[in-house]
Amino acid sequence: MALDSGTLAVLRAHHRRQHEERPASAGAWRESGRIFTREDGSELKPDWVSEHFERLAFAAGLPPIRLHDLRHGAATLYLAAGDDMKTPSAMMRHPSQAITSDAYTSVLPEMARAAAEASAALVPRSVRVGEASETGGPP
């Protein structure tokens, strides 16, 4: 999976902090191979992560959102950034682009407006709105 440079920098800093804090665990550190762990290095439980995320979102004043909903948002943002459907579909490891398209993407208002403007620009016009037509009637 590809990550942006800002996210990679944050993850590298987190990894450095973990490595620096290991000696304080007095040999209790468990190597789990995970990026995010409990203080002793052991694996986080999925239910705990989901509940913790919901508490953080609530404390931040965000509307109710599940951790899994971030996948939907990510797919939508990839499309809004101009990527084709193949990119988010492959990153989410979906067997087909149709699954990503049908279940994981939304049309943001900005995307809808841009599509409307681009579509309207394709329609040939000899008179612009607000200009008088040659016949004197509506354009």
N, CA, C and O atoms as CSV, one atom per row, in Angstrom:
chain,resi,resn,atom,element,x,y,z
A,1,MET,N,N,0.846,-1.174,0.000
A,1,MET,CA,C,0.000,0.000,0.000
A,1,MET,C,C,0.890,1.235,0.000
A,1,MET,O,O,1.890,1.281,0.717
A,2,ALA,N,N,0.541,2.209,-0.780
A,2,ALA,CA,C,1.284,3.454,-0.854
A,2,ALA,C,C,0.705,4.453,0.150
A,2,ALA,O,O,-0.511,4.563,0.307
A,3,LEU,N,N,1.590,5.171,0.820
A,3,LEU,CA,C,1.176,6.216,1.751
A,3,LEU,C,C,1.853,7.518,1.369
A,3,LEU,O,O,2.951,7.518,0.812
A,4,ASP,N,N,1.196,8.624,1.669
A,4,ASP,CA,C,1.774,9.931,1.367
A,4,ASP,C,C,2.955,10.212,2.298
A,4,ASP,O,O,3.087,9.587,3.350
A,5,SER,N,N,3.799,11.145,1.907
A,5,SER,CA,C,5.028,11.426,2.649
A,5,SER,C,C,4.749,11.946,4.061
A,5,SER,O,O,5.502,11.636,4.984
A,6,GLY,N,N,3.691,12.722,4.246
A,6,GLY,CA,C,3.354,13.229,5.582
A,6,GLY,C,C,2.996,12.107,6.541
A,6,GLY,O,O,3.440,12.092,7.689
A,7,THR,N,N,2.185,11.161,6.059
A,7,THR,CA,C,1.808,10.015,6.892
A,7,THR,C,C,3.026,9.162,7.206
A,7,THR,O,O,3.195,8.714,8.339
A,8,LEU,N,N,3.880,8.935,6.205
A,8,LEU,CA,C,5.094,8.150,6.441
A,8,LEU,C,C,5.981,8.799,7.494
A,8,LEU,O,O,6.561,8.099,8.324
A,9,ALA,N,N,6.097,10.118,7.476
A,9,ALA,CA,C,6.914,10.813,8.474
A,9,ALA,C,C,6.356,10.607,9.882
A,9,ALA,O,O,7.113,10.385,10.827
A,10,VAL,N,N,5.034,10.682,10.017
A,10,VAL,CA,C,4.408,10.476,11.323
A,10,VAL,C,C,4.635,9.040,11.794
A,10,VAL,O,O,4.946,8.820,12.965
A,11,LEU,N,N,4.485,8.061,10.900
A,11,LEU,CA,C,4.694,6.663,11.276
A,11,LEU,C,C,6.146,6.390,11.660
A,11,LEU,O,O,6.409,5.634,12.595
A,12,ARG,N,N,7.086,7.001,10.946
A,12,ARG,CA,C,8.504,6.827,11.292
A,12,ARG,C,C,8.806,7.416,12.667
A,12,ARG,O,O,9.541,6.816,13.451
A,13,ALA,N,N,8.246,8.580,12.962
A,13,ALA,CA,C,8.440,9.197,14.279
A,13,ALA,C,C,7.843,8.316,15.369
A,13,ALA,O,O,8.434,8.165,16.438
A,14,HIS,N,N,6.680,7.737,15.105
A,14,HIS,CA,C,6.039,6.822,16.065
A,14,HIS,C,C,6.930,5.604,16.303
A,14,HIS,O,O,7.100,5.170,17.443
A,15,HIS,N,N,7.490,5.061,15.246
A,15,HIS,CA,C,8.371,3.886,15.359
A,15,HIS,C,C,9.616,4.229,16.185
A,15,HIS,O,O,10.056,3.429,17.010
A,16,ARG,N,N,10.179,5.414,15.960
A,16,ARG,CA,C,11.356,5.837,16.743
A,16,ARG,C,C,11.004,5.939,18.222
A,16,ARG,O,O,11.774,5.492,19.072
A,17,ARG,N,N,9.840,6.528,18.540
A,17,ARG,CA,C,9.417,6.629,19.947
A,17,ARG,C,C,9.253,5.248,20.560
A,17,ARG,O,O,9.673,5.015,21.693
A,18,GLN,N,N,8.644,4.333,19.816
A,18,GLN,CA,C,8.488,2.963,20.320
A,18,GLN,C,C,9.846,2.366,20.646
A,18,GLN,O,O,10.035,1.775,21.710
A,19,HIS,N,N,10.778,2.520,19.739
A,19,HIS,CA,C,12.114,1.943,19.918
A,19,HIS,C,C,12.809,2.569,21.132
A,19,HIS,O,O,13.489,1.873,21.886
A,20,GLU,N,N,12.638,3.874,21.320
A,20,GLU,CA,C,13.243,4.561,22.468
A,20,GLU,C,C,12.607,4.140,23.789
A,20,GLU,O,O,13.281,4.134,24.818
A,21,GLU,N,N,11.330,3.790,23.779
A,21,GLU,CA,C,10.618,3.431,25.006
A,21,GLU,C,C,10.785,1.964,25.405
A,21,GLU,O,O,10.434,1.591,26.524
A,22,ARG,N,N,11.305,1.142,24.527
A,22,ARG,CA,C,11.459,-0.294,24.833
A,22,ARG,C,C,12.292,-0.564,26.077
A,22,ARG,O,O,11.911,-1.414,26.882
A,23,PRO,N,N,13.414,0.124,26.265
A,23,PRO,CA,C,14.192,-0.169,27.484
A,23,PRO,C,C,13.403,0.058,28.771
A,23,PRO,O,O,13.662,-0.609,29.772
A,24,ALA,N,N,12.448,0.981,28.764
A,24,ALA,CA,C,11.642,1.258,29.948
A,24,ALA,C,C,10.687,0.111,30.277
A,24,ALA,O,O,10.139,0.052,31.377
A,25,SER,N,N,10.490,-0.793,29.328
A,25,SER,CA,C,9.572,-1.918,29.579
A,25,SER,C,C,10.229,-3.011,30.413
A,25,SER,O,O,9.593,-4.016,30.732
A,26,ALA,N,N,11.488,-2.822,30.764
A,26,ALA,CA,C,12.231,-3.766,31.617
A,26,ALA,C,C,12.148,-5.199,31.100
A,26,ALA,O,O,11.920,-6.139,31.861
A,27,GLY,N,N,12.337,-5.344,29.799
A,27,GLY,CA,C,12.344,-6.681,29.210
A,27,GLY,C,C,10.972,-7.273,28.957
A,27,GLY,O,O,10.865,-8.417,28.514
A,28,ALA,N,N,9.924,-6.515,29.229
A,28,ALA,CA,C,8.566,-7.038,29.033
A,28,ALA,C,C,8.061,-6.810,27.616
A,28,ALA,O,O,6.939,-7.202,27.295
A,29,TRP,N,N,8.874,-6.178,26.755
A,29,TRP,CA,C,8.434,-5.877,25.405
A,29,TRP,C,C,8.206,-7.151,24.614
A,29,TRP,O,O,9.053,-8.044,24.607
A,30,ARG,N,N,7.069,-7.236,23.952
A,30,ARG,CA,C,6.739,-8.370,23.079
A,30,ARG,C,C,6.771,-7.878,21.641
A,30,ARG,O,O,6.081,-6.920,21.291
A,31,GLU,N,N,7.559,-8.521,20.822
A,31,GLU,CA,C,7.629,-8.145,19.414
A,31,GLU,C,C,6.454,-8.768,18.681
A,31,GLU,O,O,6.402,-9.986,18.504
A,32,SER,N,N,5.508,-7.935,18.251
A,32,SER,CA,C,4.315,-8.437,17.568
A,32,SER,C,C,4.383,-8.176,16.072
A,32,SER,O,O,3.593,-8.733,15.310
A,33,GLY,N,N,5.324,-7.331,15.641
A,33,GLY,CA,C,5.409,-6.976,14.236
A,33,GLY,C,C,4.374,-5.942,13.829
A,33,GLY,O,O,4.231,-5.638,12.644
A,34,ARG,N,N,3.659,-5.406,14.792
A,34,ARG,CA,C,2.605,-4.415,14.520
A,34,ARG,C,C,3.146,-2.998,14.650
A,34,ARG,O,O,4.113,-2.753,15.371
A,35,ILE,N,N,2.518,-2.079,13.952
A,35,ILE,CA,C,2.906,-0.678,14.044
A,35,ILE,C,C,2.320,-0.060,15.308
A,35,ILE,O,O,3.014,0.647,16.039
A,36,PHE,N,N,1.058,-0.324,15.561
A,36,PHE,CA,C,0.398,0.193,16.750
A,36,PHE,C,C,0.184,-0.956,17.713
A,36,PHE,O,O,-0.369,-1.995,17.352
A,37,THR,N,N,0.632,-0.755,18.950
A,37,THR,CA,C,0.600,-1.830,19.938
A,37,THR,C,C,0.191,-1.282,21.296
A,37,THR,O,O,0.017,-0.078,21.482
A,38,ARG,N,N,0.047,-2.198,22.230
A,38,ARG,CA,C,-0.106,-1.813,23.630
A,38,ARG,C,C,1.270,-1.380,24.128
A,38,ARG,O,O,2.258,-1.512,23.406
A,39,GLU,N,N,1.342,-0.871,25.341
A,39,GLU,CA,C,2.613,-0.360,25.866
A,39,GLU,C,C,3.703,-1.423,25.921
A,39,GLU,O,O,4.888,-1.100,25.855
A,40,ASP,N,N,3.315,-2.675,26.040
A,40,ASP,CA,C,4.314,-3.758,26.115
A,40,ASP,C,C,4.630,-4.359,24.745
A,40,ASP,O,O,5.357,-5.348,24.650
A,41,GLY,N,N,4.083,-3.761,23.687
A,41,GLY,CA,C,4.343,-4.248,22.333
A,41,GLY,C,C,3.358,-5.296,21.862
A,41,GLY,O,O,3.414,-5.720,20.707
A,42,SER,N,N,2.463,-5.721,22.726
A,42,SER,CA,C,1.509,-6.751,22.318
A,42,SER,C,C,0.438,-6.158,21.402
A,42,SER,O,O,0.220,-4.948,21.354
A,43,GLU,N,N,-0.200,-7.041,20.698
A,43,GLU,CA,C,-1.184,-6.680,19.681
A,43,GLU,C,C,-2.431,-6.034,20.287
A,43,GLU,O,O,-2.909,-6.447,21.343
A,44,LEU,N,N,-2.946,-5.016,19.599
A,44,LEU,CA,C,-4.210,-4.399,19.995
A,44,LEU,C,C,-5.365,-5.268,19.513
A,44,LEU,O,O,-5.283,-5.879,18.448
A,45,LYS,N,N,-6.419,-5.322,20.281
A,45,LYS,CA,C,-7.605,-6.085,19.891
A,45,LYS,C,C,-8.501,-5.206,19.019
A,45,LYS,O,O,-8.730,-4.043,19.350
A,46,PRO,N,N,-9.013,-5.750,17.904
A,46,PRO,CA,C,-9.836,-4.945,16.992
A,46,PRO,C,C,-11.011,-4.235,17.667
A,46,PRO,O,O,-11.278,-3.074,17.355
A,47,ASP,N,N,-11.716,-4.899,18.577
A,47,ASP,CA,C,-12.854,-4.249,19.244
A,47,ASP,C,C,-12.401,-3.041,20.061
A,47,ASP,O,O,-13.071,-2.009,20.076
A,48,TRP,N,N,-11.261,-3.174,20.740
A,48,TRP,CA,C,-10.734,-2.064,21.534
A,48,TRP,C,C,-10.386,-0.896,20.634
A,48,TRP,O,O,-10.688,0.250,20.965
A,49,VAL,N,N,-9.749,-1.171,19.491
A,49,VAL,CA,C,-9.361,-0.109,18.552
A,49,VAL,C,C,-10.608,0.627,18.063
A,49,VAL,O,O,-10.622,1.857,18.026
A,50,SER,N,N,-11.651,-0.112,17.688
A,50,SER,CA,C,-12.888,0.512,17.202
A,50,SER,C,C,-13.529,1.381,18.271
A,50,SER,O,O,-13.948,2.505,17.996
A,51,GLU,N,N,-13.606,0.859,19.497
A,51,GLU,CA,C,-14.211,1.627,20.588
A,51,GLU,C,C,-13.377,2.864,20.917
A,51,GLU,O,O,-13.927,3.936,21.171
A,52,HIS,N,N,-12.066,2.719,20.914
A,52,HIS,CA,C,-11.180,3.848,21.203
A,52,HIS,C,C,-11.339,4.920,20.120
A,52,HIS,O,O,-11.391,6.111,20.428
A,53,PHE,N,N,-11.413,4.506,18.880
A,53,PHE,CA,C,-11.618,5.456,17.775
A,53,PHE,C,C,-12.923,6.227,17.971
A,53,PHE,O,O,-12.953,7.446,17.806
A,54,GLU,N,N,-13.993,5.528,18.320
A,54,GLU,CA,C,-15.286,6.188,18.522
A,54,GLU,C,C,-15.208,7.206,19.656
A,54,GLU,O,O,-15.784,8.289,19.558
A,55,ARG,N,N,-14.495,6.864,20.737
A,55,ARG,CA,C,-14.341,7.801,21.850
A,55,ARG,C,C,-13.547,9.040,21.413
A,55,ARG,O,O,-13.905,10.165,21.763
A,56,LEU,N,N,-12.478,8.830,20.655
A,56,LEU,CA,C,-11.668,9.955,20.171
A,56,LEU,C,C,-12.474,10.859,19.245
A,56,LEU,O,O,-12.396,12.084,19.341
A,57,ALA,N,N,-13.249,10.250,18.347
A,57,ALA,CA,C,-14.069,11.029,17.419
A,57,ALA,C,C,-15.111,11.849,18.178
A,57,ALA,O,O,-15.347,13.014,17.858
A,58,PHE,N,N,-15.725,11.238,19.177
A,58,PHE,CA,C,-16.719,11.945,19.993
A,58,PHE,C,C,-16.069,13.105,20.738
A,58,PHE,O,O,-16.604,14.214,20.762
A,59,ALA,N,N,-14.908,12.843,21.348
A,59,ALA,CA,C,-14.194,13.879,22.107
A,59,ALA,C,C,-13.766,15.034,21.206
A,59,ALA,O,O,-13.666,16.173,21.661
A,60,ALA,N,N,-13.514,14.745,19.931
A,60,ALA,CA,C,-13.110,15.784,18.981
A,60,ALA,C,C,-14.312,16.541,18.415
A,60,ALA,O,O,-14.149,17.480,17.635
A,61,GLY,N,N,-15.521,16.129,18.811
A,61,GLY,CA,C,-16.721,16.808,18.330
A,61,GLY,C,C,-17.137,16.406,16.927
A,61,GLY,O,O,-17.905,17.117,16.279
A,62,LEU,N,N,-16.636,15.270,16.450
A,62,LEU,CA,C,-16.990,14.810,15.107
A,62,LEU,C,C,-18.336,14.106,15.131
A,62,LEU,O,O,-18.760,13.616,16.178
A,63,PRO,N,N,-19.011,14.051,13.989
A,63,PRO,CA,C,-20.273,13.294,13.949
A,63,PRO,C,C,-19.969,11.808,14.158
A,63,PRO,O,O,-18.837,11.372,13.950
A,64,PRO,N,N,-20.963,11.043,14.563
A,64,PRO,CA,C,-20.720,9.601,14.777
A,64,PRO,C,C,-20.170,8.949,13.515
A,64,PRO,O,O,-20.744,9.084,12.434
A,65,ILE,N,N,-19.071,8.255,13.658
A,65,ILE,CA,C,-18.427,7.582,12.531
A,65,ILE,C,C,-17.744,6.326,13.055
A,65,ILE,O,O,-17.164,6.319,14.141
A,66,ARG,N,N,-17.827,5.268,12.263
A,66,ARG,CA,C,-17.134,4.031,12.619
A,66,ARG,C,C,-15.740,4.049,11.992
A,66,ARG,O,O,-15.508,4.718,10.985
A,67,LEU,N,N,-14.837,3.319,12.588
A,67,LEU,CA,C,-13.487,3.225,12.049
A,67,LEU,C,C,-13.521,2.721,10.608
A,67,LEU,O,O,-12.781,3.214,9.757
A,68,HIS,N,N,-14.374,1.746,10.338
A,68,HIS,CA,C,-14.478,1.184,8.989
A,68,HIS,C,C,-14.921,2.226,7.962
A,68,HIS,O,O,-14.586,2.119,6.782
A,69,ASP,N,N,-15.669,3.227,8.408
A,69,ASP,CA,C,-16.132,4.276,7.486
A,69,ASP,C,C,-14.968,5.046,6.880
A,69,ASP,O,O,-15.132,5.674,5.834
A,70,LEU,N,N,-13.804,5.013,7.505
A,70,LEU,CA,C,-12.643,5.706,6.953
A,70,LEU,C,C,-12.232,5.102,5.613
A,70,LEU,O,O,-11.684,5.804,4.763
A,71,ARG,N,N,-12.492,3.806,5.414
A,71,ARG,CA,C,-12.201,3.180,4.118
A,71,ARG,C,C,-13.057,3.805,3.018
A,71,ARG,O,O,-12.572,4.082,1.921
A,72,HIS,N,N,-14.328,4.022,3.325
A,72,HIS,CA,C,-15.230,4.644,2.355
A,72,HIS,C,C,-14.746,6.056,2.021
A,72,HIS,O,O,-14.712,6.458,0.858
A,73,GLY,N,N,-14.376,6.795,3.062
A,73,GLY,CA,C,-13.884,8.148,2.853
A,73,GLY,C,C,-12.603,8.173,2.034
A,73,GLY,O,O,-12.424,9.043,1.181
A,74,ALA,N,N,-11.720,7.233,2.287
A,74,ALA,CA,C,-10.453,7.174,1.540
A,74,ALA,C,C,-10.716,6.931,0.057
A,74,ALA,O,O,-10.112,7.585,-0.793
A,75,ALA,N,N,-11.603,6.006,-0.258
A,75,ALA,CA,C,-11.916,5.726,-1.664
A,75,ALA,C,C,-12.497,6.960,-2.336
A,75,ALA,O,O,-12.140,7.277,-3.471
A,76,THR,N,N,-13.379,7.649,-1.650
A,76,THR,CA,C,-13.983,8.857,-2.198
A,76,THR,C,C,-12.931,9.940,-2.433
A,76,THR,O,O,-12.952,10.618,-3.460
A,77,LEU,N,N,-12.014,10.101,-1.481
A,77,LEU,CA,C,-10.968,11.117,-1.633
A,77,LEU,C,C,-10.022,10.792,-2.785
A,77,LEU,O,O,-9.572,11.696,-3.489
A,78,TYR,N,N,-9.715,9.503,-2.984
A,78,TYR,CA,C,-8.880,9.130,-4.129
A,78,TYR,C,C,-9.543,9.563,-5.434
A,78,TYR,O,O,-8.888,10.114,-6.319
A,79,LEU,N,N,-10.832,9.314,-5.545
A,79,LEU,CA,C,-11.546,9.707,-6.766
A,79,LEU,C,C,-11.620,11.223,-6.899
A,79,LEU,O,O,-11.463,11.755,-7.998
A,80,ALA,N,N,-11.858,11.928,-5.788
A,80,ALA,CA,C,-11.931,13.388,-5.827
A,80,ALA,C,C,-10.586,13.985,-6.232
A,80,ALA,O,O,-10.535,15.065,-6.819
A,81,ALA,N,N,-9.497,13.283,-5.918
A,81,ALA,CA,C,-8.155,13.762,-6.277
A,81,ALA,C,C,-7.833,13.479,-7.738
A,81,ALA,O,O,-6.778,13.880,-8.230
A,82,GLY,N,N,-8.742,12.785,-8.442
A,82,GLY,CA,C,-8.543,12.540,-9.865
A,82,GLY,C,C,-8.057,11.144,-10.207
A,82,GLY,O,O,-7.823,10.848,-11.379
A,83,ASP,N,N,-7.899,10.283,-9.220
A,83,ASP,CA,C,-7.503,8.904,-9.530
A,83,ASP,C,C,-8.658,8.167,-10.187
A,83,ASP,O,O,-9.822,8.521,-10.002
A,84,ASP,N,N,-8.325,7.142,-10.951
A,84,ASP,CA,C,-9.382,6.318,-11.532
A,84,ASP,C,C,-9.819,5.278,-10.493
A,84,ASP,O,O,-9.209,5.174,-9.429
A,85,MET,N,N,-10.854,4.523,-10.790
A,85,MET,CA,C,-11.418,3.554,-9.850
A,85,MET,C,C,-10.432,2.429,-9.518
A,85,MET,O,O,-10.510,1.834,-8.443
A,86,LYS,N,N,-9.517,2.140,-10.427
A,86,LYS,CA,C,-8.581,1.029,-10.218
A,86,LYS,C,C,-7.679,1.245,-8.995
A,86,LYS,O,O,-7.388,0.295,-8.269
A,87,THR,N,N,-7.242,2.476,-8.768
A,87,THR,CA,C,-6.318,2.750,-7.667
A,87,THR,C,C,-6.926,2.422,-6.306
A,87,THR,O,O,-6.358,1.597,-5.590
A,88,PRO,N,N,-8.064,3.030,-5.904
A,88,PRO,CA,C,-8.607,2.681,-4.592
A,88,PRO,C,C,-9.056,1.222,-4.526
A,88,PRO,O,O,-8.963,0.600,-3.468
A,89,SER,N,N,-9.535,0.672,-5.624
A,89,SER,CA,C,-9.961,-0.722,-5.632
A,89,SER,C,C,-8.786,-1.649,-5.325
A,89,SER,O,O,-8.912,-2.575,-4.523
A,90,ALA,N,N,-7.649,-1.399,-5.962
A,90,ALA,CA,C,-6.462,-2.227,-5.722
A,90,ALA,C,C,-5.938,-2.035,-4.306
A,90,ALA,O,O,-5.549,-3.007,-3.659
A,91,MET,N,N,-5.922,-0.805,-3.816
A,91,MET,CA,C,-5.410,-0.546,-2.471
A,91,MET,C,C,-6.285,-1.191,-1.401
A,91,MET,O,O,-5.790,-1.584,-0.345
A,92,MET,N,N,-7.581,-1.299,-1.671
A,92,MET,CA,C,-8.485,-1.929,-0.713
A,92,MET,C,C,-8.575,-3.434,-0.904
A,92,MET,O,O,-9.272,-4.132,-0.168
A,93,ARG,N,N,-7.853,-3.918,-1.911
A,93,ARG,CA,C,-7.787,-5.349,-2.221
A,93,ARG,C,C,-9.159,-5.933,-2.530
A,93,ARG,O,O,-9.481,-7.052,-2.132
A,94,HIS,N,N,-9.957,-5.153,-3.246
A,94,HIS,CA,C,-11.256,-5.656,-3.690
A,94,HIS,C,C,-11.060,-6.507,-4.950
A,94,HIS,O,O,-10.193,-6.206,-5.771
A,95,PRO,N,N,-11.858,-7.563,-5.102
A,95,PRO,CA,C,-11.713,-8.406,-6.282
A,95,PRO,C,C,-12.174,-7.738,-7.578
A,95,PRO,O,O,-11.805,-8.171,-8.670
A,96,SER,N,N,-12.986,-6.677,-7.454
A,96,SER,CA,C,-13.423,-5.980,-8.663
A,96,SER,C,C,-13.612,-4.494,-8.356
A,96,SER,O,O,-13.864,-4.100,-7.217
A,97,GLN,N,N,-13.484,-3.692,-9.400
A,97,GLN,CA,C,-13.698,-2.259,-9.249
A,97,GLN,C,C,-15.162,-1.949,-8.961
A,97,GLN,O,O,-15.474,-0.918,-8.363
A,98,ALA,N,N,-16.058,-2.833,-9.381
A,98,ALA,CA,C,-17.488,-2.621,-9.152
A,98,ALA,C,C,-17.804,-2.584,-7.658
A,98,ALA,O,O,-18.650,-1.799,-7.230
A,99,ILE,N,N,-17.139,-3.421,-6.857
A,99,ILE,CA,C,-17.368,-3.416,-5.407
A,99,ILE,C,C,-16.966,-2.065,-4.836
A,99,ILE,O,O,-17.697,-1.479,-4.038
A,100,THR,N,N,-15.813,-1.578,-5.241
A,100,THR,CA,C,-15.346,-0.280,-4.753
A,100,THR,C,C,-16.311,0.811,-5.168
A,100,THR,O,O,-16.687,1.657,-4.356
A,101,SER,N,N,-16.712,0.797,-6.421
A,101,SER,CA,C,-17.599,1.821,-6.948
A,101,SER,C,C,-18.968,1.798,-6.262
A,101,SER,O,O,-19.495,2.842,-5.876
A,102,ASP,N,N,-19.530,0.611,-6.115
A,102,ASP,CA,C,-20.886,0.495,-5.571
A,102,ASP,C,C,-20.959,0.714,-4.066
A,102,ASP,O,O,-21.905,1.332,-3.579
A,103,ALA,N,N,-19.982,0.220,-3.330
A,103,ALA,CA,C,-20.096,0.224,-1.876
A,103,ALA,C,C,-19.183,1.202,-1.158
A,103,ALA,O,O,-19.441,1.549,-0.005
A,104,TYR,N,N,-18.127,1.651,-1.809
A,104,TYR,CA,C,-17.117,2.401,-1.072
A,104,TYR,C,C,-16.919,3.841,-1.496
A,104,TYR,O,O,-16.067,4.527,-0.932
A,105,THR,N,N,-17.663,4.318,-2.456
A,105,THR,CA,C,-17.443,5.698,-2.884
A,105,THR,C,C,-18.724,6.507,-2.808
A,105,THR,O,O,-19.830,5.977,-2.915
A,106,SER,N,N,-18.546,7.786,-2.622
A,106,SER,CA,C,-19.644,8.744,-2.611
A,106,SER,C,C,-19.263,9.873,-3.556
A,106,SER,O,O,-18.089,10.067,-3.871
A,107,VAL,N,N,-20.252,10.600,-3.994
A,107,VAL,CA,C,-19.983,11.758,-4.836
A,107,VAL,C,C,-19.999,12.981,-3.926
A,107,VAL,O,O,-21.036,13.345,-3.371
A,108,LEU,N,N,-18.839,13.604,-3.783
A,108,LEU,CA,C,-18.752,14.818,-2.985
A,108,LEU,C,C,-19.385,15.971,-3.758
A,108,LEU,O,O,-19.371,15.966,-4.989
A,109,PRO,N,N,-19.942,16.965,-3.054
A,109,PRO,CA,C,-20.557,18.110,-3.751
A,109,PRO,C,C,-19.589,18.782,-4.726
A,109,PRO,O,O,-19.993,19.208,-5.808
A,110,GLU,N,N,-18.328,18.876,-4.350
A,110,GLU,CA,C,-17.339,19.501,-5.234
A,110,GLU,C,C,-17.166,18.694,-6.516
A,110,GLU,O,O,-16.990,19.262,-7.595
A,111,MET,N,N,-17.217,17.361,-6.394
A,111,MET,CA,C,-17.090,16.497,-7.568
A,111,MET,C,C,-18.301,16.675,-8.477
A,111,MET,O,O,-18.157,16.737,-9.698
A,112,ALA,N,N,-19.492,16.757,-7.888
A,112,ALA,CA,C,-20.719,16.908,-8.674
A,112,ALA,C,C,-20.708,18.242,-9.427
A,112,ALA,O,O,-21.077,18.295,-10.601
A,113,ARG,N,N,-20.279,19.331,-8.744
A,113,ARG,CA,C,-20.226,20.632,-9.406
A,113,ARG,C,C,-19.216,20.628,-10.545
A,113,ARG,O,O,-19.494,21.149,-11.625
A,114,ALA,N,N,-18.052,20.046,-10.310
A,114,ALA,CA,C,-17.020,20.000,-11.356
A,114,ALA,C,C,-17.515,19.204,-12.559
A,114,ALA,O,O,-17.265,19.582,-13.703
A,115,ALA,N,N,-18.218,18.099,-12.299
A,115,ALA,CA,C,-18.752,17.291,-13.397
A,115,ALA,C,C,-19.818,18.066,-14.167
A,115,ALA,O,O,-19.873,17.996,-15.395
A,116,ALA,N,N,-20.664,18.804,-13.450
A,116,ALA,CA,C,-21.707,19.592,-14.111
A,116,ALA,C,C,-21.076,20.673,-14.992
A,116,ALA,O,O,-21.513,20.877,-16.125
A,117,GLU,N,N,-20.063,21.361,-14.489
A,117,GLU,CA,C,-19.386,22.401,-15.267
A,117,GLU,C,C,-18.685,21.807,-16.490
A,117,GLU,O,O,-18.766,22.362,-17.586
A,118,ALA,N,N,-18.008,20.692,-16.301
A,118,ALA,CA,C,-17.303,20.055,-17.419
A,118,ALA,C,C,-18.285,19.580,-18.480
A,118,ALA,O,O,-18.021,19.707,-19.676
A,119,SER,N,N,-19.421,19.030,-18.045
A,119,SER,CA,C,-20.434,18.571,-19.002
A,119,SER,C,C,-21.033,19.746,-19.763
A,119,SER,O,O,-21.201,19.673,-20.980
A,120,ALA,N,N,-21.356,20.828,-19.060
A,120,ALA,CA,C,-21.939,22.005,-19.705
A,120,ALA,C,C,-20.956,22.622,-20.693
A,120,ALA,O,O,-21.372,23.154,-21.722
A,121,ALA,N,N,-19.682,22.562,-20.403
A,121,ALA,CA,C,-18.672,23.138,-21.297
A,121,ALA,C,C,-18.598,22.398,-22.628
A,121,ALA,O,O,-18.104,22.941,-23.616
A,122,LEU,N,N,-19.086,21.168,-22.656
A,122,LEU,CA,C,-19.062,20.387,-23.892
A,122,LEU,C,C,-20.209,20.734,-24.841
A,122,LEU,O,O,-20.161,20.389,-26.022
A,123,VAL,N,N,-21.232,21.412,-24.336
A,123,VAL,CA,C,-22.386,21.770,-25.160
A,123,VAL,C,C,-22.061,23.042,-25.930
A,123,VAL,O,O,-21.779,24.078,-25.328
A,124,PRO,N,N,-22.098,22.969,-27.275
A,124,PRO,CA,C,-21.762,24.174,-28.055
A,124,PRO,C,C,-22.829,25.250,-27.879
A,124,PRO,O,O,-24.027,24.966,-27.902
A,125,ARG,N,N,-22.379,26.468,-27.707
A,125,ARG,CA,C,-23.292,27.601,-27.563
A,125,ARG,C,C,-22.780,28.731,-28.431
A,125,ARG,O,O,-21.580,29.006,-28.479
A,126,SER,N,N,-23.709,29.385,-29.121
A,126,SER,CA,C,-23.297,30.538,-29.914
A,126,SER,C,C,-23.547,31.830,-29.152
A,126,SER,O,O,-22.943,32.861,-29.450
A,127,VAL,N,N,-24.457,31.774,-28.145
A,127,VAL,CA,C,-24.778,32.951,-27.357
A,127,VAL,C,C,-24.642,32.569,-25.885
A,127,VAL,O,O,-25.141,31.526,-25.461
A,128,ARG,N,N,-23.990,33.385,-25.137
A,128,ARG,CA,C,-23.834,33.159,-23.702
A,128,ARG,C,C,-25.057,33.691,-22.962
A,128,ARG,O,O,-25.725,34.610,-23.437
A,129,VAL,N,N,-25.344,33.121,-21.813
A,129,VAL,CA,C,-26.455,33.576,-20.991
A,129,VAL,C,C,-26.233,35.046,-20.641
A,129,VAL,O,O,-25.134,35.435,-20.245
A,130,GLY,N,N,-27.264,35.845,-20.788
A,130,GLY,CA,C,-27.164,37.272,-20.488
A,130,GLY,C,C,-26.844,38.124,-21.709
A,130,GLY,O,O,-26.965,39.347,-21.650
A,131,GLU,N,N,-26.438,37.504,-22.816
A,131,GLU,CA,C,-26.161,38.230,-24.057
A,131,GLU,C,C,-27.397,38.171,-24.942
A,131,GLU,O,O,-28.184,37.229,-24.857
A,132,ALA,N,N,-27.563,39.164,-25.778
A,132,ALA,CA,C,-28.714,39.184,-26.685
A,132,ALA,C,C,-28.442,38.220,-27.840
A,132,ALA,O,O,-27.315,38.120,-28.324
A,133,SER,N,N,-29.486,37.514,-28.277
A,133,SER,CA,C,-29.328,36.614,-29.421
A,133,SER,C,C,-29.546,37.406,-30.723
A,133,SER,O,O,-30.057,38.526,-30.703
A,134,GLU,N,N,-29.156,36.815,-31.827
A,134,GLU,CA,C,-29.309,37.484,-33.126
A,134,GLU,C,C,-30.778,37.683,-33.482
A,134,GLU,O,O,-31.112,38.634,-34.190
A,135,THR,N,N,-31.657,36.815,-33.009
A,135,THR,CA,C,-33.075,36.918,-33.339
A,135,THR,C,C,-33.842,37.803,-32.368
A,135,THR,O,O,-35.011,38.114,-32.598
A,136,GLY,N,N,-33.194,38.206,-31.292
A,136,GLY,CA,C,-33.855,39.030,-30.288
A,136,GLY,C,C,-34.629,38.208,-29.272
A,136,GLY,O,O,-35.120,38.755,-28.285
A,137,GLY,N,N,-34.746,36.919,-29.492
A,137,GLY,CA,C,-35.436,36.036,-28.548
A,137,GLY,C,C,-34.488,35.505,-27.486
A,137,GLY,O,O,-33.331,35.917,-27.401
A,138,PRO,N,N,-34.993,34.595,-26.687
A,138,PRO,CA,C,-34.136,34.018,-25.641
A,138,PRO,C,C,-32.981,33.245,-26.282
A,138,PRO,O,O,-33.145,32.665,-27.355
A,139,PRO,N,N,-31.831,33.234,-25.639
A,139,PRO,CA,C,-30.687,32.505,-26.186
A,139,PRO,C,C,-30.912,31.027,-26.221
A,139,PRO,O,O,-30.036,30.279,-26.657
